[in-house]
Amino acid sequence: MSTLLVLGGSGRTGTHVLAHAVARGHQVRALVRNPDAVQAPAGVTLISGTPTDIDDIRRAADGTEAVISVLNNSRASDNPWAKSVSPPNFMTDAARATLTVMGEKAITRLVATSSQGVAEDWKRISPIMRGLIGISNIKAGFEDHNGVDALVHASDVDWTLVRAVALTDKPATGPLRAAERGTDKPSRFVNRDDLAAFLVDTVEQNLWVHRTPLVWNARQ
């Protein structure tokens, strides 16, 4: 059992992370903007604040041993192409604050969600998709993910960046798969609950350190 800091715990993937972590016996602290609006399972301590405020991160990180971040940019609707309503560079600024606090408090383990197509994975998505991203609202999210990627790679922590395919709440089409990009052909979607379980597994078992696994649900 360990004490985990979860960032993005009020989101649709984050709520699953909280549930999995507590069910496995971990103590969980989650930094959220409005604790009253979060229905967290028993065993989760909710701390009011924002992940771009370094003092809020410091309060939330007290006594923790690892960080799971499922932060993402909020959009005006569920449409993946909808306009972002998060501040510019939200994820990058949050990553910078988080890594600073981790250094201050000697927290060495970070597992964070990323996306297919980020950083070195950009060249592996189709030219058509790259073109659509370049002329759409989703471009800002990719640029922000790239900012996080650069900061994390340059850090001294034991990091894992989990590159997820498109997220869904629909039932999984098959078991979750994780592989280095290029070793297997992924499907289009990953179930949020399965992704959350993978994130907690990665912390518990110290898997994929300094690596960027792509994750998806296989088709049966």
DOMARLUM-444016 format. One record per residue (C-alpha): residue number from 1; residue in three letters; x, y, z. Coordinates in Angstrom, 2 decimals. Layout:
<atoms>
<atom n="NUM" res="ALA" x="X" y="Y" z="Z"/>
...
</atoms>
This chain:
<atoms>
<atom n="1" res="MET" x="0.00" y="0.00" z="0.00"/>
<atom n="2" res="SER" x="1.21" y="3.49" z="-0.81"/>
<atom n="3" res="THR" x="-0.10" y="7.02" z="-0.70"/>
<atom n="4" res="LEU" x="-0.90" y="8.42" z="-4.12"/>
<atom n="5" res="LEU" x="-1.57" y="11.92" z="-5.41"/>
<atom n="6" res="VAL" x="-4.09" y="11.91" z="-8.25"/>
<atom n="7" res="LEU" x="-4.40" y="14.92" z="-10.53"/>
<atom n="8" res="GLY" x="-7.52" y="15.10" z="-12.66"/>
<atom n="9" res="GLY" x="-9.42" y="12.85" z="-10.26"/>
<atom n="10" res="SER" x="-12.75" y="14.57" z="-10.92"/>
<atom n="11" res="GLY" x="-12.66" y="13.75" z="-14.65"/>
<atom n="12" res="ARG" x="-14.25" y="10.81" z="-16.41"/>
<atom n="13" res="THR" x="-11.05" y="8.76" z="-16.33"/>
<atom n="14" res="GLY" x="-9.88" y="10.16" z="-13.01"/>
<atom n="15" res="THR" x="-12.92" y="8.92" z="-11.10"/>
<atom n="16" res="HIS" x="-12.04" y="5.39" z="-12.21"/>
<atom n="17" res="VAL" x="-8.44" y="5.90" z="-11.05"/>
<atom n="18" res="LEU" x="-9.69" y="6.91" z="-7.59"/>
<atom n="19" res="ALA" x="-11.93" y="3.85" z="-7.39"/>
<atom n="20" res="HIS" x="-9.25" y="1.39" z="-8.48"/>
<atom n="21" res="ALA" x="-6.58" y="2.86" z="-6.20"/>
<atom n="22" res="VAL" x="-8.79" y="2.78" z="-3.11"/>
<atom n="23" res="ALA" x="-10.12" y="-0.70" z="-3.88"/>
<atom n="24" res="ARG" x="-6.53" y="-1.95" z="-3.86"/>
<atom n="25" res="GLY" x="-5.83" y="-0.45" z="-0.46"/>
<atom n="26" res="HIS" x="-3.95" y="2.70" z="-1.39"/>
<atom n="27" res="GLN" x="-4.35" y="5.98" z="0.45"/>
<atom n="28" res="VAL" x="-5.36" y="8.57" z="-2.12"/>
<atom n="29" res="ARG" x="-5.16" y="12.35" z="-2.15"/>
<atom n="30" res="ALA" x="-6.85" y="14.12" z="-5.07"/>
<atom n="31" res="LEU" x="-6.46" y="17.79" z="-5.97"/>
<atom n="32" res="VAL" x="-9.76" y="19.05" z="-7.39"/>
<atom n="33" res="ARG" x="-11.24" y="22.48" z="-8.02"/>
<atom n="34" res="ASN" x="-14.55" y="21.82" z="-6.25"/>
<atom n="35" res="PRO" x="-14.52" y="18.96" z="-3.72"/>
<atom n="36" res="ASP" x="-18.25" y="19.34" z="-3.10"/>
<atom n="37" res="ALA" x="-18.93" y="18.36" z="-6.72"/>
<atom n="38" res="VAL" x="-16.87" y="15.15" z="-6.59"/>
<atom n="39" res="GLN" x="-18.41" y="11.87" z="-5.45"/>
<atom n="40" res="ALA" x="-15.20" y="10.21" z="-4.37"/>
<atom n="41" res="PRO" x="-15.09" y="6.75" z="-2.78"/>
<atom n="42" res="ALA" x="-14.35" y="6.41" z="0.91"/>
<atom n="43" res="GLY" x="-10.62" y="6.60" z="1.50"/>
<atom n="44" res="VAL" x="-9.99" y="9.50" z="-0.88"/>
<atom n="45" res="THR" x="-8.93" y="12.82" z="0.63"/>
<atom n="46" res="LEU" x="-10.06" y="15.69" z="-1.59"/>
<atom n="47" res="ILE" x="-7.96" y="18.86" z="-1.54"/>
<atom n="48" res="SER" x="-9.35" y="22.04" z="-3.06"/>
<atom n="49" res="GLY" x="-7.09" y="23.70" z="-5.59"/>
<atom n="50" res="THR" x="-5.80" y="23.78" z="-9.13"/>
<atom n="51" res="PRO" x="-2.86" y="21.81" z="-10.55"/>
<atom n="52" res="THR" x="-1.31" y="24.91" z="-12.09"/>
<atom n="53" res="ASP" x="-0.87" y="26.51" z="-8.65"/>
<atom n="54" res="ILE" x="2.37" y="25.22" z="-7.17"/>
<atom n="55" res="ASP" x="1.28" y="25.93" z="-3.58"/>
<atom n="56" res="ASP" x="-1.87" y="23.86" z="-4.12"/>
<atom n="57" res="ILE" x="0.28" y="21.03" z="-5.48"/>
<atom n="58" res="ARG" x="2.53" y="21.30" z="-2.43"/>
<atom n="59" res="ARG" x="-0.43" y="20.92" z="-0.05"/>
<atom n="60" res="ALA" x="-1.90" y="18.04" z="-2.01"/>
<atom n="61" res="ALA" x="1.41" y="16.17" z="-2.30"/>
<atom n="62" res="ASP" x="2.12" y="16.07" z="1.45"/>
<atom n="63" res="GLY" x="2.99" y="12.52" z="2.46"/>
<atom n="64" res="THR" x="2.54" y="11.02" z="-1.01"/>
<atom n="65" res="GLU" x="4.89" y="8.56" z="-2.69"/>
<atom n="66" res="ALA" x="3.77" y="8.68" z="-6.33"/>
<atom n="67" res="VAL" x="1.71" y="10.80" z="-8.69"/>
<atom n="68" res="ILE" x="-0.89" y="9.69" z="-11.23"/>
<atom n="69" res="SER" x="-1.95" y="12.47" z="-13.58"/>
<atom n="70" res="VAL" x="-4.99" y="12.14" z="-15.83"/>
<atom n="71" res="LEU" x="-5.21" y="15.83" z="-16.60"/>
<atom n="72" res="ASN" x="-6.50" y="16.91" z="-19.98"/>
<atom n="73" res="ASN" x="-7.77" y="20.05" z="-21.63"/>
<atom n="74" res="SER" x="-11.49" y="20.67" z="-21.15"/>
<atom n="75" res="ARG" x="-13.56" y="21.24" z="-24.27"/>
<atom n="76" res="ALA" x="-16.77" y="23.15" z="-24.91"/>
<atom n="77" res="SER" x="-18.57" y="19.86" z="-25.57"/>
<atom n="78" res="ASP" x="-17.90" y="16.12" z="-25.76"/>
<atom n="79" res="ASN" x="-17.10" y="16.50" z="-29.44"/>
<atom n="80" res="PRO" x="-13.35" y="15.80" z="-29.71"/>
<atom n="81" res="TRP" x="-13.04" y="18.65" z="-32.21"/>
<atom n="82" res="ALA" x="-14.76" y="21.20" z="-29.94"/>
<atom n="83" res="LYS" x="-12.94" y="24.33" z="-28.81"/>
<atom n="84" res="SER" x="-10.74" y="24.02" z="-25.74"/>
<atom n="85" res="VAL" x="-11.93" y="25.98" z="-22.71"/>
<atom n="86" res="SER" x="-8.85" y="25.33" z="-20.59"/>
<atom n="87" res="PRO" x="-6.22" y="28.06" z="-20.15"/>
<atom n="88" res="PRO" x="-3.43" y="27.99" z="-22.75"/>
<atom n="89" res="ASN" x="-0.71" y="25.46" z="-21.85"/>
<atom n="90" res="PHE" x="-2.80" y="24.17" z="-18.94"/>
<atom n="91" res="MET" x="-1.27" y="20.68" z="-18.91"/>
<atom n="92" res="THR" x="2.26" y="21.96" z="-19.48"/>
<atom n="93" res="ASP" x="1.99" y="24.46" z="-16.64"/>
<atom n="94" res="ALA" x="0.56" y="21.78" z="-14.35"/>
<atom n="95" res="ALA" x="3.37" y="19.37" z="-15.26"/>
<atom n="96" res="ARG" x="5.99" y="22.02" z="-14.53"/>
<atom n="97" res="ALA" x="4.50" y="22.70" z="-11.08"/>
<atom n="98" res="THR" x="4.11" y="19.00" z="-10.35"/>
<atom n="99" res="LEU" x="7.68" y="18.12" z="-11.27"/>
<atom n="100" res="THR" x="9.00" y="21.01" z="-9.18"/>
<atom n="101" res="VAL" x="7.07" y="19.81" z="-6.13"/>
<atom n="102" res="MET" x="8.12" y="16.21" z="-6.72"/>
<atom n="103" res="GLY" x="11.74" y="17.37" z="-6.60"/>
<atom n="104" res="GLU" x="11.15" y="19.32" z="-3.40"/>
<atom n="105" res="LYS" x="9.45" y="16.40" z="-1.66"/>
<atom n="106" res="ALA" x="11.64" y="13.61" z="-3.10"/>
<atom n="107" res="ILE" x="8.69" y="11.96" z="-4.87"/>
<atom n="108" res="THR" x="10.22" y="9.90" z="-7.64"/>
<atom n="109" res="ARG" x="7.35" y="8.14" z="-9.47"/>
<atom n="110" res="LEU" x="5.07" y="9.78" z="-12.05"/>
<atom n="111" res="VAL" x="2.55" y="8.04" z="-14.30"/>
<atom n="112" res="ALA" x="0.65" y="10.35" z="-16.64"/>
<atom n="113" res="THR" x="-1.79" y="9.97" z="-19.50"/>
<atom n="114" res="SER" x="-0.77" y="11.20" z="-22.91"/>
<atom n="115" res="SER" x="-2.15" y="10.60" z="-26.40"/>
<atom n="116" res="GLN" x="-1.24" y="8.74" z="-29.52"/>
<atom n="117" res="GLY" x="0.37" y="11.14" z="-31.96"/>
<atom n="118" res="VAL" x="2.31" y="13.06" z="-29.32"/>
<atom n="119" res="ALA" x="6.05" y="13.77" z="-29.72"/>
<atom n="120" res="GLU" x="7.85" y="10.90" z="-31.46"/>
<atom n="121" res="ASP" x="4.51" y="9.22" z="-32.20"/>
<atom n="122" res="TRP" x="3.39" y="12.08" z="-34.49"/>
<atom n="123" res="LYS" x="4.99" y="10.57" z="-37.57"/>
<atom n="124" res="ARG" x="3.14" y="7.30" z="-36.99"/>
<atom n="125" res="ILE" x="-0.39" y="8.67" z="-37.38"/>
<atom n="126" res="SER" x="-1.84" y="9.05" z="-40.85"/>
<atom n="127" res="PRO" x="-1.11" y="12.13" z="-42.99"/>
<atom n="128" res="ILE" x="-4.86" y="12.76" z="-43.22"/>
<atom n="129" res="MET" x="-5.20" y="12.83" z="-39.44"/>
<atom n="130" res="ARG" x="-2.14" y="15.08" z="-39.10"/>
<atom n="131" res="GLY" x="-3.73" y="17.47" z="-41.56"/>
<atom n="132" res="LEU" x="-7.05" y="17.51" z="-39.71"/>
<atom n="133" res="ILE" x="-5.31" y="18.14" z="-36.40"/>
<atom n="134" res="GLY" x="-3.33" y="21.02" z="-37.90"/>
<atom n="135" res="ILE" x="-6.45" y="22.94" z="-38.98"/>
<atom n="136" res="SER" x="-8.73" y="22.13" z="-36.05"/>
<atom n="137" res="ASN" x="-9.26" y="23.00" z="-32.38"/>
<atom n="138" res="ILE" x="-7.56" y="19.78" z="-31.35"/>
<atom n="139" res="LYS" x="-4.20" y="21.22" z="-32.39"/>
<atom n="140" res="ALA" x="-3.91" y="23.15" z="-29.10"/>
<atom n="141" res="GLY" x="-4.31" y="19.96" z="-27.10"/>
<atom n="142" res="PHE" x="-1.55" y="18.23" z="-29.03"/>
<atom n="143" res="GLU" x="0.77" y="21.19" z="-28.54"/>
<atom n="144" res="ASP" x="0.03" y="21.09" z="-24.81"/>
<atom n="145" res="HIS" x="0.69" y="17.34" z="-24.64"/>
<atom n="146" res="ASN" x="3.98" y="17.95" z="-26.45"/>
<atom n="147" res="GLY" x="4.91" y="20.51" z="-23.80"/>
<atom n="148" res="VAL" x="4.25" y="17.97" z="-21.05"/>
<atom n="149" res="ASP" x="6.25" y="15.35" z="-22.92"/>
<atom n="150" res="ALA" x="9.31" y="17.59" z="-23.19"/>
<atom n="151" res="LEU" x="9.24" y="18.51" z="-19.50"/>
<atom n="152" res="VAL" x="8.79" y="14.95" z="-18.32"/>
<atom n="153" res="HIS" x="11.55" y="13.56" z="-20.55"/>
<atom n="154" res="ALA" x="13.95" y="16.22" z="-19.22"/>
<atom n="155" res="SER" x="13.10" y="15.48" z="-15.58"/>
<atom n="156" res="ASP" x="14.88" y="13.27" z="-13.05"/>
<atom n="157" res="VAL" x="11.76" y="11.33" z="-12.00"/>
<atom n="158" res="ASP" x="10.88" y="7.74" z="-12.87"/>
<atom n="159" res="TRP" x="8.18" y="8.59" z="-15.37"/>
<atom n="160" res="THR" x="5.78" y="6.71" z="-17.60"/>
<atom n="161" res="LEU" x="3.73" y="8.50" z="-20.26"/>
<atom n="162" res="VAL" x="0.78" y="6.36" z="-21.29"/>
<atom n="163" res="ARG" x="-0.20" y="7.15" z="-24.87"/>
<atom n="164" res="ALA" x="-3.90" y="6.36" z="-25.12"/>
<atom n="165" res="VAL" x="-5.94" y="5.95" z="-28.28"/>
<atom n="166" res="ALA" x="-9.41" y="7.56" z="-28.30"/>
<atom n="167" res="LEU" x="-11.12" y="7.22" z="-24.90"/>
<atom n="168" res="THR" x="-14.60" y="5.76" z="-24.54"/>
<atom n="169" res="ASP" x="-17.07" y="4.89" z="-21.80"/>
<atom n="170" res="LYS" x="-18.56" y="2.12" z="-23.94"/>
<atom n="171" res="PRO" x="-17.94" y="-1.50" z="-22.93"/>
<atom n="172" res="ALA" x="-14.49" y="-2.76" z="-23.84"/>
<atom n="173" res="THR" x="-14.21" y="-4.65" z="-27.12"/>
<atom n="174" res="GLY" x="-11.55" y="-6.89" z="-25.65"/>
<atom n="175" res="PRO" x="-8.69" y="-6.98" z="-23.15"/>
<atom n="176" res="LEU" x="-6.47" y="-3.96" z="-22.74"/>
<atom n="177" res="ARG" x="-3.22" y="-4.14" z="-24.69"/>
<atom n="178" res="ALA" x="-0.07" y="-2.13" z="-24.11"/>
<atom n="179" res="ALA" x="2.94" y="-2.08" z="-26.39"/>
<atom n="180" res="GLU" x="5.67" y="0.12" z="-27.73"/>
<atom n="181" res="ARG" x="4.44" y="1.87" z="-30.87"/>
<atom n="182" res="GLY" x="5.24" y="-0.13" z="-33.98"/>
<atom n="183" res="THR" x="5.24" y="-3.56" z="-32.33"/>
<atom n="184" res="ASP" x="1.51" y="-4.16" z="-32.74"/>
<atom n="185" res="LYS" x="-1.40" y="-2.54" z="-34.55"/>
<atom n="186" res="PRO" x="-3.76" y="-0.79" z="-32.09"/>
<atom n="187" res="SER" x="-7.51" y="-0.56" z="-32.33"/>
<atom n="188" res="ARG" x="-9.25" y="2.84" z="-32.25"/>
<atom n="189" res="PHE" x="-10.53" y="2.96" z="-28.67"/>
<atom n="190" res="VAL" x="-9.65" y="2.29" z="-25.05"/>
<atom n="191" res="ASN" x="-12.21" y="2.02" z="-22.26"/>
<atom n="192" res="ARG" x="-11.67" y="4.60" z="-19.52"/>
<atom n="193" res="ASP" x="-12.03" y="2.11" z="-16.69"/>
<atom n="194" res="ASP" x="-9.50" y="-0.24" z="-18.27"/>
<atom n="195" res="LEU" x="-7.09" y="2.66" z="-18.79"/>
<atom n="196" res="ALA" x="-7.47" y="3.67" z="-15.15"/>
<atom n="197" res="ALA" x="-6.70" y="0.13" z="-13.99"/>
<atom n="198" res="PHE" x="-3.60" y="0.13" z="-16.20"/>
<atom n="199" res="LEU" x="-2.38" y="3.39" z="-14.67"/>
<atom n="200" res="VAL" x="-2.69" y="1.99" z="-11.14"/>
<atom n="201" res="ASP" x="-1.01" y="-1.27" z="-12.25"/>
<atom n="202" res="THR" x="1.87" y="0.74" z="-13.68"/>
<atom n="203" res="VAL" x="2.46" y="2.48" z="-10.34"/>
<atom n="204" res="GLU" x="2.01" y="-0.63" z="-8.21"/>
<atom n="205" res="GLN" x="4.29" y="-2.85" z="-10.28"/>
<atom n="206" res="ASN" x="6.72" y="-0.12" z="-11.35"/>
<atom n="207" res="LEU" x="6.15" y="-0.94" z="-15.01"/>
<atom n="208" res="TRP" x="7.17" y="0.91" z="-18.18"/>
<atom n="209" res="VAL" x="9.67" y="3.22" z="-16.46"/>
<atom n="210" res="HIS" x="11.04" y="5.84" z="-18.89"/>
<atom n="211" res="ARG" x="8.81" y="4.43" z="-21.62"/>
<atom n="212" res="THR" x="5.72" y="5.55" z="-23.56"/>
<atom n="213" res="PRO" x="3.40" y="2.56" z="-24.03"/>
<atom n="214" res="LEU" x="0.47" y="2.86" z="-26.40"/>
<atom n="215" res="VAL" x="-2.71" y="1.37" z="-24.89"/>
<atom n="216" res="TRP" x="-5.95" y="0.17" z="-26.49"/>
<atom n="217" res="ASN" x="-8.65" y="-2.46" z="-26.14"/>
<atom n="218" res="ALA" x="-8.10" y="-5.38" z="-28.51"/>
<atom n="219" res="ARG" x="-10.96" y="-6.63" z="-30.64"/>
<atom n="220" res="GLN" x="-12.26" y="-10.10" z="-29.93"/>
</atoms>
